[in-house]
Amino acid sequence: MQIPMILFSVLCIGLGLFPAPLYALLPFEVNYAPYSGAHAVSQLQLLLFSGLAFFVMLSFLKRTLTISLDVDWFYRMFAPRLVNLLTPLLAGVITGLESAAASLAQRAGKTLHRHHGPRGNLARTWPTGSMAFWVTTMLLAWLALYYLP
C-alpha cells in the first residue's frame, strides 16, 4: 500500500513545484503565478499567525472531565425513551396491519380459486371459434388504436 501513497505524494509535490502542466489541462487560459512575492508572504502570514494563536490558546485546550451536552443527547437519552414509549403502540399497529394483510390475502386467494380453480370460468375449455373471434377482436382494436389519431 506504500507505492500509491508515494506516487501520489510525488505527484502532489511535482504539481506544486511545476503547476504549468496542470494549468494546460484547464479549459481556459490561466494567468496565475502561485509563487509571487505577495502571495508567498500572505500565505506565510496566515500560517504563522494561526500557529501563534494555537500556542497562545493552548492553555485553554486542557482536558476536562465533563460531559458536553450537544446533539448526541438526542440519540443517547431521548431516542431510547421514545423507542420505549412507542414500542407498544407500534406493535399494536403492526399486528393490525398483519391481520388485515392476511385477511386480504385470504379473500384474494378465494377469488382466484373461484375464477381459476378446477370449476372456474377461466379453467374450462373454450371452443376454437370463440377464441378466434376474440383474437380477431383484439387485433382490430390494436389496429384501430395504432392507425387512428
C-alpha positions as a printed Julia matrix, in Angstrom:
149×3 Matrix{Float64}:
   0.0     0.0     0.0
   3.02    2.29    0.2
   3.54    2.54   -3.58
   0.32    4.51   -4.34
   0.97    6.82   -1.39
   4.49    7.55   -2.55
   3.32    8.0    -6.14
   0.57   10.48   -5.21
   2.82   12.4    -2.84
   5.41   12.78   -5.62
   2.58   13.88   -7.95
   1.37   16.49   -5.43
   4.85   17.87   -4.84
   5.55   17.88   -8.6
   2.34   19.77   -9.38
   3.1    22.19   -6.58
   6.57   22.95   -7.96
   5.61   22.86  -11.65
   1.91   23.85  -11.98
   2.11   24.67  -15.73
   1.12   21.13  -16.91
  -1.93   21.29  -14.66
  -2.89   24.74  -15.93
  -2.54   23.46  -19.51
  -5.34   20.94  -18.84
  -7.84   23.65  -17.87
 -10.4    24.78  -20.47
  -9.49   28.49  -20.21
  -6.19   30.32  -20.14
  -4.84   30.84  -16.63
  -2.8    33.9   -15.72
  -1.9    32.96  -12.16
   1.53   32.97  -10.55
   1.39   30.95   -7.32
   4.92   31.85   -6.24
   4.76   35.62   -6.45
   6.2    37.55   -3.53
   2.86   38.93   -2.31
   1.17   35.52   -2.43
   4.02   33.78   -0.6
   4.09   36.47    2.13
   0.3    36.41    2.65
   0.25   32.62    2.92
   3.21   32.68    5.32
   1.39   35.28    7.45
  -1.7    33.06    7.62
   0.39   30.08    8.64
   2.45   31.9    11.28
  -0.45   33.74   12.92
  -2.6    30.6    13.07
   0.33   28.82   14.75
   0.74   31.72   17.16
  -2.97   31.66   18.01
  -2.75   27.93   18.66
   0.16   28.24   21.07
  -1.38   31.26   22.84
  -4.69   29.41   23.31
  -3.01   26.12   24.3
  -3.72   26.72   27.99
  -7.47   26.8    27.24
  -7.32   23.42   25.49
  -6.73   21.4    28.66
  -8.85   18.28   29.0
 -11.71   18.5    31.49
 -13.73   15.6    32.88
 -17.15   16.89   31.89
 -19.94   15.74   29.61
 -20.83   18.25   26.95
 -24.49   18.02   26.07
 -24.81   18.5    22.39
 -26.74   16.81   19.6
 -25.65   13.44   20.96
 -28.19   13.88   23.78
 -30.92   13.04   21.28
 -29.56    9.58   20.49
 -28.21    8.88   23.97
 -31.23    9.86   26.08
 -34.22   10.98   24.02
 -34.23    8.26   21.35
 -34.23    5.27   23.78
 -37.05    6.84   25.79
 -39.03    7.49   22.62
 -38.49    3.91   21.45
 -39.63    2.53   24.81
 -42.71    4.76   24.67
 -43.7     3.97   21.08
 -42.93    0.22   21.0
 -46.28   -0.95   22.43
 -48.22    1.4    20.14
 -46.3     0.34   17.05
 -46.6    -3.33   18.0
 -50.38   -2.95   18.01
 -50.36   -1.16   14.68
 -48.12   -3.83   13.13
 -50.36   -6.61   14.48
 -53.4    -4.89   12.98
 -51.67   -4.48    9.63
 -50.61   -8.12    9.64
 -54.15   -9.33   10.31
 -55.55   -7.0     7.62
 -52.98   -8.25    5.1
 -53.74  -11.89    6.0
 -57.48  -11.29    5.55
 -56.89   -9.56    2.21
 -54.63  -12.38    1.02
 -57.22  -14.99    2.04
 -60.01  -13.16    0.16
 -57.76  -12.77   -2.91
 -56.94  -16.49   -2.79
 -60.62  -17.39   -2.66
 -61.4   -15.07   -5.59
 -58.55  -16.52   -7.65
 -59.67  -20.06   -6.86
 -63.23  -19.2    -7.88
 -62.13  -17.92  -11.3
 -59.07  -20.07  -11.98
 -59.9   -23.18   -9.97
 -60.98  -26.51  -11.48
 -64.6   -25.33  -11.86
 -63.88  -21.64  -12.65
 -64.88  -19.83  -15.82
 -61.3   -19.45  -16.97
 -60.42  -23.11  -16.37
 -62.99  -24.64  -18.71
 -62.27  -25.34  -22.35
 -63.31  -22.8   -24.91
 -64.46  -23.52  -28.46
 -61.96  -22.72  -31.18
 -64.38  -20.38  -32.95
 -64.84  -18.31  -29.8
 -61.09  -17.97  -29.35
 -60.61  -16.96  -32.99
 -63.34  -14.34  -32.58
 -61.66  -12.79  -29.52
 -58.2   -12.82  -31.12
 -59.65  -11.07  -34.19
 -61.43   -8.52  -31.97
 -58.23   -7.73  -30.07
 -56.27   -7.41  -33.33
 -58.85   -4.99  -34.76
 -58.77   -2.95  -31.54
 -54.96   -2.79  -31.71
 -55.02   -1.7   -35.34
 -57.67    0.94  -34.64
 -55.6     2.38  -31.77
 -52.43    2.27  -33.84
 -53.7     3.91  -37.04
 -56.33    6.3   -35.74
 -55.03    9.62  -34.4
